[in-house]
Amino acid sequence: MVLVVLPAAFVLAGLVIGRWWVVAFGLASRGGLAVFLDVNKGWYGHGWGDGGIAINMIAAAATVLGAVLGVGLRYAASGNARTRARA
């Protein structure tokens, strides 16, 4: 469930906050989650196999891309993305 909710939450955060540090926070949060899963050998310590690794990598990429999409849409909707980037 976390693997589906986090990407959606970061799209919304990017739209609402509209700052690029949301993307950095997405990278940091998914990095921390990846370290936890690697050390613990999965959510419950039983191992997570190649399929679990692939799903987590896809969800991590979706989280970061979702944050980029949300922030990008916010900048595009403002109409003056070039001006705001310089400020």
Phi, psi and omega in degrees: 000319179298326182291339179264323185288320183299314177300318179295321179295323180285332172296313179295319179296319177297321178292316184284312185279315176070026178241150184287344178292343175298323178294316178297321177295323176298317177297316182293318182292318179288328175296316177297320177295321178295319177297316178302312182295324180290315181293319184275355183061040179115185182292324187240013176083011182261000186090154185229357171064179182293323179295319178294321178296315180297316179297318179293323178292320178295317179294322178295316178296320179295325179295310182293315179295325176296318177296317178297317179298314180298313179294318179298318177296322178297315179294319180293323181289336181289337177084345180230052183298322181293319179292319181291329180292330180280336185285000000 
